[in-house]
Amino acid sequence: MLKRGQVTIFVILGLVILIILGIVYYVKFYILESKYVNIVPQDIQAVDEYVKNCLEQTVKEGLVYLGDHGGYFIEEIPYYYKNNVSLIEENFLNRELNNYINYRLNYCIKDFYYLSEYNIQENGFEVNSEINQNVNVLLDYKLDITKADKTYNLRYFNVVLNSNISKMFDIADFIVEDYALNGNRNCITCIYDKIEETNFDLYINYVDDGILYSLDNGQENFDWLIL
């Protein structure tokens, strides 16, 4: 039988453990997350919203562009398999979306032309995209903002969007692997079994010496070539 003093010790230990777990949770899910959250004073909320809106617009345009070009930003023809070599790389979509944003973001920002009431000094930016079940883009954009003799700083901007591009890319990857495993031909029934659980339509066109594949769900599409 436990004595009253022992019970008290166990109760205290239990409370200590709960407090420690609470501190760990706070550090992991609040302090670390808040690293990428701007605390925006009222005076510069217009700047914060302007950058976020431009980032969101650029990401949306980038996803449409990459879908139309098989995930590539630069390549005119999206080869995924050529001369018996797979051209799909790890983190391929993340890299290409980063490249698109790096190139196109300032077309929307326009050097803050529409925010002339502020004096805004830019210090360059970096983009980190993660495309999984959704599209998560973090923009590290150091801004020194002066208004009415007061100077403020902004840095992190985050956009999270729903998109099917990752699922479409996974199906494209499956089709390329299937093509290679079957001696440069596809198991068409296998492909349709793969996409049956999705709402995608698959179109196959034979062009020149290659095959043009296209996935479409009415809102997004994804095209690529196998030669």
mmCIF file of the C-alpha atoms, coordinates in Angstrom:
data_MODEL
# 
_entry.id   MODEL 
# 
loop_
_atom_site.group_PDB 
_atom_site.id 
_atom_site.type_symbol 
_atom_site.label_atom_id 
_atom_site.label_alt_id 
_atom_site.label_comp_id 
_atom_site.label_asym_id 
_atom_site.label_entity_id 
_atom_site.label_seq_id 
_atom_site.pdbx_PDB_ins_code 
_atom_site.Cartn_x 
_atom_site.Cartn_y 
_atom_site.Cartn_z 
_atom_site.occupancy 
_atom_site.B_iso_or_equiv 
_atom_site.pdbx_formal_charge 
_atom_site.auth_seq_id 
_atom_site.auth_comp_id 
_atom_site.auth_asym_id 
_atom_site.auth_atom_id 
_atom_site.pdbx_PDB_model_num 
ATOM 1   C CA . MET A 1 1   ? 0.000   0.000  0.000   1.00 0.00 ? 1   MET A CA 1 
ATOM 2   C CA . LEU A 1 2   ? 1.310   3.428  -0.919  1.00 0.00 ? 2   LEU A CA 1 
ATOM 3   C CA . LYS A 1 3   ? 1.769   5.900  1.888   1.00 0.00 ? 3   LYS A CA 1 
ATOM 4   C CA . ARG A 1 4   ? 0.395   9.429  1.701   1.00 0.00 ? 4   ARG A CA 1 
ATOM 5   C CA . GLY A 1 5   ? 3.894   10.854 1.184   1.00 0.00 ? 5   GLY A CA 1 
ATOM 6   C CA . GLN A 1 6   ? 4.551   8.496  -1.723  1.00 0.00 ? 6   GLN A CA 1 
ATOM 7   C CA . VAL A 1 7   ? 1.247   9.426  -3.347  1.00 0.00 ? 7   VAL A CA 1 
ATOM 8   C CA . THR A 1 8   ? 2.159   13.105 -2.993  1.00 0.00 ? 8   THR A CA 1 
ATOM 9   C CA . ILE A 1 9   ? 5.523   12.476 -4.665  1.00 0.00 ? 9   ILE A CA 1 
ATOM 10  C CA . PHE A 1 10  ? 3.856   10.672 -7.583  1.00 0.00 ? 10  PHE A CA 1 
ATOM 11  C CA . VAL A 1 11  ? 1.353   13.506 -7.975  1.00 0.00 ? 11  VAL A CA 1 
ATOM 12  C CA . ILE A 1 12  ? 4.175   16.061 -8.001  1.00 0.00 ? 12  ILE A CA 1 
ATOM 13  C CA . LEU A 1 13  ? 6.150   13.987 -10.519 1.00 0.00 ? 13  LEU A CA 1 
ATOM 14  C CA . GLY A 1 14  ? 3.071   13.741 -12.702 1.00 0.00 ? 14  GLY A CA 1 
ATOM 15  C CA . LEU A 1 15  ? 2.609   17.502 -12.616 1.00 0.00 ? 15  LEU A CA 1 
ATOM 16  C CA . VAL A 1 16  ? 6.284   18.049 -13.435 1.00 0.00 ? 16  VAL A CA 1 
ATOM 17  C CA . ILE A 1 17  ? 6.021   15.691 -16.425 1.00 0.00 ? 17  ILE A CA 1 
ATOM 18  C CA . LEU A 1 18  ? 2.902   17.496 -17.667 1.00 0.00 ? 18  LEU A CA 1 
ATOM 19  C CA . ILE A 1 19  ? 4.642   20.858 -17.334 1.00 0.00 ? 19  ILE A CA 1 
ATOM 20  C CA . ILE A 1 20  ? 7.703   19.573 -19.234 1.00 0.00 ? 20  ILE A CA 1 
ATOM 21  C CA . LEU A 1 21  ? 5.499   18.156 -22.001 1.00 0.00 ? 21  LEU A CA 1 
ATOM 22  C CA . GLY A 1 22  ? 3.672   21.472 -22.176 1.00 0.00 ? 22  GLY A CA 1 
ATOM 23  C CA . ILE A 1 23  ? 6.950   23.362 -22.527 1.00 0.00 ? 23  ILE A CA 1 
ATOM 24  C CA . VAL A 1 24  ? 8.153   20.988 -25.262 1.00 0.00 ? 24  VAL A CA 1 
ATOM 25  C CA . TYR A 1 25  ? 4.863   21.393 -27.130 1.00 0.00 ? 25  TYR A CA 1 
ATOM 26  C CA . TYR A 1 26  ? 5.091   25.180 -26.846 1.00 0.00 ? 26  TYR A CA 1 
ATOM 27  C CA . VAL A 1 27  ? 8.664   25.255 -28.126 1.00 0.00 ? 27  VAL A CA 1 
ATOM 28  C CA . LYS A 1 28  ? 7.947   22.886 -31.011 1.00 0.00 ? 28  LYS A CA 1 
ATOM 29  C CA . PHE A 1 29  ? 4.603   24.176 -32.214 1.00 0.00 ? 29  PHE A CA 1 
ATOM 30  C CA . TYR A 1 30  ? 4.626   27.831 -31.238 1.00 0.00 ? 30  TYR A CA 1 
ATOM 31  C CA . ILE A 1 31  ? 8.110   29.255 -31.033 1.00 0.00 ? 31  ILE A CA 1 
ATOM 32  C CA . LEU A 1 32  ? 9.400   27.364 -34.090 1.00 0.00 ? 32  LEU A CA 1 
ATOM 33  C CA . GLU A 1 33  ? 6.292   28.130 -36.129 1.00 0.00 ? 33  GLU A CA 1 
ATOM 34  C CA . SER A 1 34  ? 6.325   31.809 -35.139 1.00 0.00 ? 34  SER A CA 1 
ATOM 35  C CA . LYS A 1 35  ? 9.783   32.126 -36.692 1.00 0.00 ? 35  LYS A CA 1 
ATOM 36  C CA . TYR A 1 36  ? 8.040   32.513 -40.041 1.00 0.00 ? 36  TYR A CA 1 
ATOM 37  C CA . VAL A 1 37  ? 5.195   34.757 -38.889 1.00 0.00 ? 37  VAL A CA 1 
ATOM 38  C CA . ASN A 1 38  ? 5.360   38.509 -39.354 1.00 0.00 ? 38  ASN A CA 1 
ATOM 39  C CA . ILE A 1 39  ? 4.049   40.607 -36.487 1.00 0.00 ? 39  ILE A CA 1 
ATOM 40  C CA . VAL A 1 40  ? 2.749   43.403 -38.673 1.00 0.00 ? 40  VAL A CA 1 
ATOM 41  C CA . PRO A 1 41  ? 2.142   46.901 -37.299 1.00 0.00 ? 41  PRO A CA 1 
ATOM 42  C CA . GLN A 1 42  ? -0.955  48.675 -38.585 1.00 0.00 ? 42  GLN A CA 1 
ATOM 43  C CA . ASP A 1 43  ? 1.152   51.211 -40.499 1.00 0.00 ? 43  ASP A CA 1 
ATOM 44  C CA . ILE A 1 44  ? 2.629   48.607 -42.849 1.00 0.00 ? 44  ILE A CA 1 
ATOM 45  C CA . GLN A 1 45  ? -0.156  46.031 -43.185 1.00 0.00 ? 45  GLN A CA 1 
ATOM 46  C CA . ALA A 1 46  ? -0.701  47.236 -46.738 1.00 0.00 ? 46  ALA A CA 1 
ATOM 47  C CA . VAL A 1 47  ? 2.878   46.215 -47.617 1.00 0.00 ? 47  VAL A CA 1 
ATOM 48  C CA . ASP A 1 48  ? 2.465   42.801 -45.994 1.00 0.00 ? 48  ASP A CA 1 
ATOM 49  C CA . GLU A 1 49  ? -0.781  42.124 -47.868 1.00 0.00 ? 49  GLU A CA 1 
ATOM 50  C CA . TYR A 1 50  ? 0.679   43.401 -51.128 1.00 0.00 ? 50  TYR A CA 1 
ATOM 51  C CA . VAL A 1 51  ? 3.608   40.965 -50.995 1.00 0.00 ? 51  VAL A CA 1 
ATOM 52  C CA . LYS A 1 52  ? 1.399   38.049 -49.917 1.00 0.00 ? 52  LYS A CA 1 
ATOM 53  C CA . ASN A 1 53  ? -1.052  38.711 -52.747 1.00 0.00 ? 53  ASN A CA 1 
ATOM 54  C CA . CYS A 1 54  ? 1.772   38.917 -55.284 1.00 0.00 ? 54  CYS A CA 1 
ATOM 55  C CA . LEU A 1 55  ? 3.293   35.697 -53.963 1.00 0.00 ? 55  LEU A CA 1 
ATOM 56  C CA . GLU A 1 56  ? -0.045  33.876 -54.131 1.00 0.00 ? 56  GLU A CA 1 
ATOM 57  C CA . GLN A 1 57  ? -0.736  35.151 -57.653 1.00 0.00 ? 57  GLN A CA 1 
ATOM 58  C CA . THR A 1 58  ? 2.755   34.139 -58.842 1.00 0.00 ? 58  THR A CA 1 
ATOM 59  C CA . VAL A 1 59  ? 2.471   30.669 -57.292 1.00 0.00 ? 59  VAL A CA 1 
ATOM 60  C CA . LYS A 1 60  ? -0.920  30.088 -58.945 1.00 0.00 ? 60  LYS A CA 1 
ATOM 61  C CA . GLU A 1 61  ? 0.417   31.219 -62.315 1.00 0.00 ? 61  GLU A CA 1 
ATOM 62  C CA . GLY A 1 62  ? 3.494   29.056 -61.799 1.00 0.00 ? 62  GLY A CA 1 
ATOM 63  C CA . LEU A 1 63  ? 1.431   25.935 -61.132 1.00 0.00 ? 63  LEU A CA 1 
ATOM 64  C CA . VAL A 1 64  ? -0.573  26.495 -64.322 1.00 0.00 ? 64  VAL A CA 1 
ATOM 65  C CA . TYR A 1 65  ? 2.603   27.109 -66.314 1.00 0.00 ? 65  TYR A CA 1 
ATOM 66  C CA . LEU A 1 66  ? 4.397   24.049 -64.930 1.00 0.00 ? 66  LEU A CA 1 
ATOM 67  C CA . GLY A 1 67  ? 1.363   21.873 -65.619 1.00 0.00 ? 67  GLY A CA 1 
ATOM 68  C CA . ASP A 1 68  ? 1.281   23.037 -69.239 1.00 0.00 ? 68  ASP A CA 1 
ATOM 69  C CA . HIS A 1 69  ? 5.013   22.310 -69.572 1.00 0.00 ? 69  HIS A CA 1 
ATOM 70  C CA . GLY A 1 70  ? 5.265   18.968 -67.797 1.00 0.00 ? 70  GLY A CA 1 
ATOM 71  C CA . GLY A 1 71  ? 6.670   20.538 -64.649 1.00 0.00 ? 71  GLY A CA 1 
ATOM 72  C CA . TYR A 1 72  ? 9.534   22.315 -66.434 1.00 0.00 ? 72  TYR A CA 1 
ATOM 73  C CA . PHE A 1 73  ? 10.128  26.056 -66.205 1.00 0.00 ? 73  PHE A CA 1 
ATOM 74  C CA . ILE A 1 74  ? 12.776  26.407 -68.940 1.00 0.00 ? 74  ILE A CA 1 
ATOM 75  C CA . GLU A 1 75  ? 12.555  23.337 -71.177 1.00 0.00 ? 75  GLU A CA 1 
ATOM 76  C CA . GLU A 1 76  ? 10.248  23.856 -74.160 1.00 0.00 ? 76  GLU A CA 1 
ATOM 77  C CA . ILE A 1 77  ? 9.538   20.131 -74.515 1.00 0.00 ? 77  ILE A CA 1 
ATOM 78  C CA . PRO A 1 78  ? 8.934   18.197 -71.271 1.00 0.00 ? 78  PRO A CA 1 
ATOM 79  C CA . TYR A 1 79  ? 10.843  14.976 -71.885 1.00 0.00 ? 79  TYR A CA 1 
ATOM 80  C CA . TYR A 1 80  ? 10.472  12.468 -69.052 1.00 0.00 ? 80  TYR A CA 1 
ATOM 81  C CA . TYR A 1 81  ? 12.052  9.514  -70.799 1.00 0.00 ? 81  TYR A CA 1 
ATOM 82  C CA . LYS A 1 82  ? 14.426  9.779  -73.736 1.00 0.00 ? 82  LYS A CA 1 
ATOM 83  C CA . ASN A 1 83  ? 16.898  7.320  -75.238 1.00 0.00 ? 83  ASN A CA 1 
ATOM 84  C CA . ASN A 1 84  ? 16.151  4.789  -72.470 1.00 0.00 ? 84  ASN A CA 1 
ATOM 85  C CA . VAL A 1 85  ? 17.011  7.287  -69.721 1.00 0.00 ? 85  VAL A CA 1 
ATOM 86  C CA . SER A 1 86  ? 14.524  8.602  -67.154 1.00 0.00 ? 86  SER A CA 1 
ATOM 87  C CA . LEU A 1 87  ? 14.792  12.370 -66.777 1.00 0.00 ? 87  LEU A CA 1 
ATOM 88  C CA . ILE A 1 88  ? 12.742  12.623 -63.582 1.00 0.00 ? 88  ILE A CA 1 
ATOM 89  C CA . GLU A 1 89  ? 14.753  13.903 -60.600 1.00 0.00 ? 89  GLU A CA 1 
ATOM 90  C CA . GLU A 1 90  ? 14.106  14.086 -56.868 1.00 0.00 ? 90  GLU A CA 1 
ATOM 91  C CA . ASN A 1 91  ? 12.590  17.433 -55.768 1.00 0.00 ? 91  ASN A CA 1 
ATOM 92  C CA . PHE A 1 92  ? 12.088  18.248 -59.444 1.00 0.00 ? 92  PHE A CA 1 
ATOM 93  C CA . LEU A 1 93  ? 8.795   20.110 -59.021 1.00 0.00 ? 93  LEU A CA 1 
ATOM 94  C CA . ASN A 1 94  ? 10.001  22.066 -55.980 1.00 0.00 ? 94  ASN A CA 1 
ATOM 95  C CA . ARG A 1 95  ? 13.046  23.294 -57.867 1.00 0.00 ? 95  ARG A CA 1 
ATOM 96  C CA . GLU A 1 96  ? 11.123  24.286 -60.975 1.00 0.00 ? 96  GLU A CA 1 
ATOM 97  C CA . LEU A 1 97  ? 8.468   26.183 -59.008 1.00 0.00 ? 97  LEU A CA 1 
ATOM 98  C CA . ASN A 1 98  ? 11.246  28.017 -57.141 1.00 0.00 ? 98  ASN A CA 1 
ATOM 99  C CA . ASN A 1 99  ? 12.792  28.972 -60.482 1.00 0.00 ? 99  ASN A CA 1 
ATOM 100 C CA . TYR A 1 100 ? 9.471   30.267 -61.786 1.00 0.00 ? 100 TYR A CA 1 
ATOM 101 C CA . ILE A 1 101 ? 8.826   32.395 -58.689 1.00 0.00 ? 101 ILE A CA 1 
ATOM 102 C CA . ASN A 1 102 ? 12.375  33.761 -58.689 1.00 0.00 ? 102 ASN A CA 1 
ATOM 103 C CA . TYR A 1 103 ? 11.931  34.877 -62.279 1.00 0.00 ? 103 TYR A CA 1 
ATOM 104 C CA . ARG A 1 104 ? 8.347   36.138 -62.171 1.00 0.00 ? 104 ARG A CA 1 
ATOM 105 C CA . LEU A 1 105 ? 7.688   37.574 -58.704 1.00 0.00 ? 105 LEU A CA 1 
ATOM 106 C CA . ASN A 1 106 ? 8.945   41.069 -59.448 1.00 0.00 ? 106 ASN A CA 1 
ATOM 107 C CA . TYR A 1 107 ? 6.589   41.294 -62.435 1.00 0.00 ? 107 TYR A CA 1 
ATOM 108 C CA . CYS A 1 108 ? 3.885   41.576 -59.780 1.00 0.00 ? 108 CYS A CA 1 
ATOM 109 C CA . ILE A 1 109 ? 5.868   43.464 -57.117 1.00 0.00 ? 109 ILE A CA 1 
ATOM 110 C CA . LYS A 1 110 ? 6.958   46.082 -59.693 1.00 0.00 ? 110 LYS A CA 1 
ATOM 111 C CA . ASP A 1 111 ? 9.514   47.520 -57.255 1.00 0.00 ? 111 ASP A CA 1 
ATOM 112 C CA . PHE A 1 112 ? 6.560   48.557 -55.041 1.00 0.00 ? 112 PHE A CA 1 
ATOM 113 C CA . TYR A 1 113 ? 5.476   51.157 -57.583 1.00 0.00 ? 113 TYR A CA 1 
ATOM 114 C CA . TYR A 1 114 ? 1.906   51.117 -56.238 1.00 0.00 ? 114 TYR A CA 1 
ATOM 115 C CA . LEU A 1 115 ? 3.047   51.733 -52.644 1.00 0.00 ? 115 LEU A CA 1 
ATOM 116 C CA . SER A 1 116 ? 4.724   55.070 -53.242 1.00 0.00 ? 116 SER A CA 1 
ATOM 117 C CA . GLU A 1 117 ? 3.725   56.377 -49.798 1.00 0.00 ? 117 GLU A CA 1 
ATOM 118 C CA . TYR A 1 118 ? 6.367   54.030 -48.346 1.00 0.00 ? 118 TYR A CA 1 
ATOM 119 C CA . ASN A 1 119 ? 10.130  54.063 -48.701 1.00 0.00 ? 119 ASN A CA 1 
ATOM 120 C CA . ILE A 1 120 ? 10.931  50.373 -49.137 1.00 0.00 ? 120 ILE A CA 1 
ATOM 121 C CA . GLN A 1 121 ? 14.461  48.994 -49.250 1.00 0.00 ? 121 GLN A CA 1 
ATOM 122 C CA . GLU A 1 122 ? 14.796  45.447 -50.581 1.00 0.00 ? 122 GLU A CA 1 
ATOM 123 C CA . ASN A 1 123 ? 17.571  43.060 -49.601 1.00 0.00 ? 123 ASN A CA 1 
ATOM 124 C CA . GLY A 1 124 ? 16.922  40.251 -52.073 1.00 0.00 ? 124 GLY A CA 1 
ATOM 125 C CA . PHE A 1 125 ? 14.771  37.179 -51.520 1.00 0.00 ? 125 PHE A CA 1 
ATOM 126 C CA . GLU A 1 126 ? 14.908  33.388 -51.391 1.00 0.00 ? 126 GLU A CA 1 
ATOM 127 C CA . VAL A 1 127 ? 12.082  30.980 -52.158 1.00 0.00 ? 127 VAL A CA 1 
ATOM 128 C CA . ASN A 1 128 ? 11.500  27.524 -50.721 1.00 0.00 ? 128 ASN A CA 1 
ATOM 129 C CA . SER A 1 129 ? 8.663   25.473 -52.224 1.00 0.00 ? 129 SER A CA 1 
ATOM 130 C CA . GLU A 1 130 ? 7.365   22.145 -50.914 1.00 0.00 ? 130 GLU A CA 1 
ATOM 131 C CA . ILE A 1 131 ? 4.862   20.348 -53.116 1.00 0.00 ? 131 ILE A CA 1 
ATOM 132 C CA . ASN A 1 132 ? 3.132   17.421 -51.415 1.00 0.00 ? 132 ASN A CA 1 
ATOM 133 C CA . GLN A 1 133 ? -0.592  17.091 -50.697 1.00 0.00 ? 133 GLN A CA 1 
ATOM 134 C CA . ASN A 1 134 ? -0.681  20.851 -51.042 1.00 0.00 ? 134 ASN A CA 1 
ATOM 135 C CA . VAL A 1 135 ? 1.732   23.542 -52.192 1.00 0.00 ? 135 VAL A CA 1 
ATOM 136 C CA . ASN A 1 136 ? 3.567   25.355 -49.395 1.00 0.00 ? 136 ASN A CA 1 
ATOM 137 C CA . VAL A 1 137 ? 5.771   28.286 -50.418 1.00 0.00 ? 137 VAL A CA 1 
ATOM 138 C CA . LEU A 1 138 ? 7.911   30.281 -47.998 1.00 0.00 ? 138 LEU A CA 1 
ATOM 139 C CA . LEU A 1 139 ? 9.328   33.582 -49.227 1.00 0.00 ? 139 LEU A CA 1 
ATOM 140 C CA . ASP A 1 140 ? 12.282  34.985 -47.277 1.00 0.00 ? 140 ASP A CA 1 
ATOM 141 C CA . TYR A 1 141 ? 12.151  38.625 -48.382 1.00 0.00 ? 141 TYR A CA 1 
ATOM 142 C CA . LYS A 1 142 ? 13.930  41.173 -46.186 1.00 0.00 ? 142 LYS A CA 1 
ATOM 143 C CA . LEU A 1 143 ? 12.222  44.553 -46.381 1.00 0.00 ? 143 LEU A CA 1 
ATOM 144 C CA . ASP A 1 144 ? 13.105  47.763 -44.549 1.00 0.00 ? 144 ASP A CA 1 
ATOM 145 C CA . ILE A 1 145 ? 10.060  50.026 -44.663 1.00 0.00 ? 145 ILE A CA 1 
ATOM 146 C CA . THR A 1 146 ? 9.952   53.684 -43.695 1.00 0.00 ? 146 THR A CA 1 
ATOM 147 C CA . LYS A 1 147 ? 6.779   55.705 -43.253 1.00 0.00 ? 147 LYS A CA 1 
ATOM 148 C CA . ALA A 1 148 ? 6.393   59.006 -41.384 1.00 0.00 ? 148 ALA A CA 1 
ATOM 149 C CA . ASP A 1 149 ? 9.929   58.817 -39.983 1.00 0.00 ? 149 ASP A CA 1 
ATOM 150 C CA . LYS A 1 150 ? 9.324   55.347 -38.561 1.00 0.00 ? 150 LYS A CA 1 
ATOM 151 C CA . THR A 1 151 ? 11.190  52.301 -39.869 1.00 0.00 ? 151 THR A CA 1 
ATOM 152 C CA . TYR A 1 152 ? 9.785   48.773 -39.829 1.00 0.00 ? 152 TYR A CA 1 
ATOM 153 C CA . ASN A 1 153 ? 11.003  45.369 -40.973 1.00 0.00 ? 153 ASN A CA 1 
ATOM 154 C CA . LEU A 1 154 ? 9.241   42.510 -42.719 1.00 0.00 ? 154 LEU A CA 1 
ATOM 155 C CA . ARG A 1 155 ? 10.825  39.236 -43.728 1.00 0.00 ? 155 ARG A CA 1 
ATOM 156 C CA . TYR A 1 156 ? 8.777   36.027 -44.055 1.00 0.00 ? 156 TYR A CA 1 
ATOM 157 C CA . PHE A 1 157 ? 5.735   35.509 -46.279 1.00 0.00 ? 157 PHE A CA 1 
ATOM 158 C CA . ASN A 1 158 ? 3.941   32.182 -46.580 1.00 0.00 ? 158 ASN A CA 1 
ATOM 159 C CA . VAL A 1 159 ? 1.361   30.835 -49.041 1.00 0.00 ? 159 VAL A CA 1 
ATOM 160 C CA . VAL A 1 160 ? -0.351  27.431 -48.876 1.00 0.00 ? 160 VAL A CA 1 
ATOM 161 C CA . LEU A 1 161 ? -2.509  26.350 -51.826 1.00 0.00 ? 161 LEU A CA 1 
ATOM 162 C CA . ASN A 1 162 ? -4.417  23.240 -52.812 1.00 0.00 ? 162 ASN A CA 1 
ATOM 163 C CA . SER A 1 163 ? -3.205  21.694 -56.058 1.00 0.00 ? 163 SER A CA 1 
ATOM 164 C CA . ASN A 1 164 ? -3.275  18.346 -57.857 1.00 0.00 ? 164 ASN A CA 1 
ATOM 165 C CA . ILE A 1 165 ? 0.095   18.871 -59.534 1.00 0.00 ? 165 ILE A CA 1 
ATOM 166 C CA . SER A 1 166 ? 1.897   16.511 -57.135 1.00 0.00 ? 166 SER A CA 1 
ATOM 167 C CA . LYS A 1 167 ? -0.622  13.707 -57.785 1.00 0.00 ? 167 LYS A CA 1 
ATOM 168 C CA . MET A 1 168 ? -0.344  14.293 -61.523 1.00 0.00 ? 168 MET A CA 1 
ATOM 169 C CA . PHE A 1 169 ? 3.437   14.175 -61.328 1.00 0.00 ? 169 PHE A CA 1 
ATOM 170 C CA . ASP A 1 170 ? 3.263   10.891 -59.369 1.00 0.00 ? 170 ASP A CA 1 
ATOM 171 C CA . ILE A 1 171 ? 1.116   9.380  -62.122 1.00 0.00 ? 171 ILE A CA 1 
ATOM 172 C CA . ALA A 1 172 ? 3.554   10.657 -64.750 1.00 0.00 ? 172 ALA A CA 1 
ATOM 173 C CA . ASP A 1 173 ? 6.380   9.018  -62.785 1.00 0.00 ? 173 ASP A CA 1 
ATOM 174 C CA . PHE A 1 174 ? 4.402   5.751  -62.639 1.00 0.00 ? 174 PHE A CA 1 
ATOM 175 C CA . ILE A 1 175 ? 3.828   5.814  -66.401 1.00 0.00 ? 175 ILE A CA 1 
ATOM 176 C CA . VAL A 1 176 ? 7.530   6.407  -67.087 1.00 0.00 ? 176 VAL A CA 1 
ATOM 177 C CA . GLU A 1 177 ? 8.542   3.507  -64.822 1.00 0.00 ? 177 GLU A CA 1 
ATOM 178 C CA . ASP A 1 178 ? 5.910   1.285  -66.421 1.00 0.00 ? 178 ASP A CA 1 
ATOM 179 C CA . TYR A 1 179 ? 7.209   2.237  -69.880 1.00 0.00 ? 179 TYR A CA 1 
ATOM 180 C CA . ALA A 1 180 ? 10.784  1.325  -68.928 1.00 0.00 ? 180 ALA A CA 1 
ATOM 181 C CA . LEU A 1 181 ? 9.842   -1.950 -67.215 1.00 0.00 ? 181 LEU A CA 1 
ATOM 182 C CA . ASN A 1 182 ? 7.763   -3.114 -70.183 1.00 0.00 ? 182 ASN A CA 1 
ATOM 183 C CA . GLY A 1 183 ? 10.452  -2.706 -72.824 1.00 0.00 ? 183 GLY A CA 1 
ATOM 184 C CA . ASN A 1 184 ? 9.537   0.785  -74.047 1.00 0.00 ? 184 ASN A CA 1 
ATOM 185 C CA . ARG A 1 185 ? 5.814   0.214  -74.130 1.00 0.00 ? 185 ARG A CA 1 
ATOM 186 C CA . ASN A 1 186 ? 3.050   0.947  -71.650 1.00 0.00 ? 186 ASN A CA 1 
ATOM 187 C CA . CYS A 1 187 ? 0.539   -1.340 -69.986 1.00 0.00 ? 187 CYS A CA 1 
ATOM 188 C CA . ILE A 1 188 ? -2.487  0.826  -70.759 1.00 0.00 ? 188 ILE A CA 1 
ATOM 189 C CA . THR A 1 189 ? -4.837  -1.087 -68.449 1.00 0.00 ? 189 THR A CA 1 
ATOM 190 C CA . CYS A 1 190 ? -2.298  -0.673 -65.624 1.00 0.00 ? 190 CYS A CA 1 
ATOM 191 C CA . ILE A 1 191 ? -2.261  3.079  -66.208 1.00 0.00 ? 191 ILE A CA 1 
ATOM 192 C CA . TYR A 1 192 ? -6.038  3.373  -66.171 1.00 0.00 ? 192 TYR A CA 1 
ATOM 193 C CA . ASP A 1 193 ? -6.173  1.265  -63.015 1.00 0.00 ? 193 ASP A CA 1 
ATOM 194 C CA . LYS A 1 194 ? -3.727  3.743  -61.477 1.00 0.00 ? 194 LYS A CA 1 
ATOM 195 C CA . ILE A 1 195 ? -5.830  6.809  -62.290 1.00 0.00 ? 195 ILE A CA 1 
ATOM 196 C CA . GLU A 1 196 ? -9.188  5.161  -61.585 1.00 0.00 ? 196 GLU A CA 1 
ATOM 197 C CA . GLU A 1 197 ? -9.140  6.407  -57.973 1.00 0.00 ? 197 GLU A CA 1 
ATOM 198 C CA . THR A 1 198 ? -8.596  10.007 -59.138 1.00 0.00 ? 198 THR A CA 1 
ATOM 199 C CA . ASN A 1 199 ? -10.805 12.438 -61.035 1.00 0.00 ? 199 ASN A CA 1 
ATOM 200 C CA . PHE A 1 200 ? -8.205  12.804 -63.804 1.00 0.00 ? 200 PHE A CA 1 
ATOM 201 C CA . ASP A 1 201 ? -8.791  12.194 -67.492 1.00 0.00 ? 201 ASP A CA 1 
ATOM 202 C CA . LEU A 1 202 ? -5.831  10.770 -69.416 1.00 0.00 ? 202 LEU A CA 1 
ATOM 203 C CA . TYR A 1 203 ? -5.210  11.593 -73.075 1.00 0.00 ? 203 TYR A CA 1 
ATOM 204 C CA . ILE A 1 204 ? -2.595  9.789  -75.158 1.00 0.00 ? 204 ILE A CA 1 
ATOM 205 C CA . ASN A 1 205 ? -1.407  11.088 -78.530 1.00 0.00 ? 205 ASN A CA 1 
ATOM 206 C CA . TYR A 1 206 ? 1.298   9.604  -80.744 1.00 0.00 ? 206 TYR A CA 1 
ATOM 207 C CA . VAL A 1 207 ? 3.491   12.360 -82.160 1.00 0.00 ? 207 VAL A CA 1 
ATOM 208 C CA . ASP A 1 208 ? 6.506   11.853 -84.437 1.00 0.00 ? 208 ASP A CA 1 
ATOM 209 C CA . ASP A 1 209 ? 8.574   9.165  -82.690 1.00 0.00 ? 209 ASP A CA 1 
ATOM 210 C CA . GLY A 1 210 ? 7.155   9.767  -79.225 1.00 0.00 ? 210 GLY A CA 1 
ATOM 211 C CA . ILE A 1 211 ? 4.046   9.668  -77.074 1.00 0.00 ? 211 ILE A CA 1 
ATOM 212 C CA . LEU A 1 212 ? 2.406   12.779 -75.651 1.00 0.00 ? 212 LEU A CA 1 
ATOM 213 C CA . TYR A 1 213 ? 0.534   12.200 -72.396 1.00 0.00 ? 213 TYR A CA 1 
ATOM 214 C CA . SER A 1 214 ? -1.885  14.675 -70.850 1.00 0.00 ? 214 SER A CA 1 
ATOM 215 C CA . LEU A 1 215 ? -3.717  14.542 -67.521 1.00 0.00 ? 215 LEU A CA 1 
ATOM 216 C CA . ASP A 1 216 ? -6.679  16.825 -66.939 1.00 0.00 ? 216 ASP A CA 1 
ATOM 217 C CA . ASN A 1 217 ? -9.251  17.314 -64.174 1.00 0.00 ? 217 ASN A CA 1 
ATOM 218 C CA . GLY A 1 218 ? -11.144 20.264 -65.625 1.00 0.00 ? 218 GLY A CA 1 
ATOM 219 C CA . GLN A 1 219 ? -9.132  22.820 -63.656 1.00 0.00 ? 219 GLN A CA 1 
ATOM 220 C CA . GLU A 1 220 ? -5.524  21.713 -63.996 1.00 0.00 ? 220 GLU A CA 1 
ATOM 221 C CA . ASN A 1 221 ? -3.630  19.807 -66.649 1.00 0.00 ? 221 ASN A CA 1 
ATOM 222 C CA . PHE A 1 222 ? -0.217  18.176 -66.896 1.00 0.00 ? 222 PHE A CA 1 
ATOM 223 C CA . ASP A 1 223 ? 1.548   17.317 -70.184 1.00 0.00 ? 223 ASP A CA 1 
ATOM 224 C CA . TRP A 1 224 ? 4.762   15.389 -70.852 1.00 0.00 ? 224 TRP A CA 1 
ATOM 225 C CA . LEU A 1 225 ? 6.539   13.376 -73.545 1.00 0.00 ? 225 LEU A CA 1 
ATOM 226 C CA . ILE A 1 226 ? 8.103   9.940  -73.735 1.00 0.00 ? 226 ILE A CA 1 
ATOM 227 C CA . LEU A 1 227 ? 10.468  9.394  -76.664 1.00 0.00 ? 227 LEU A CA 1 
# 
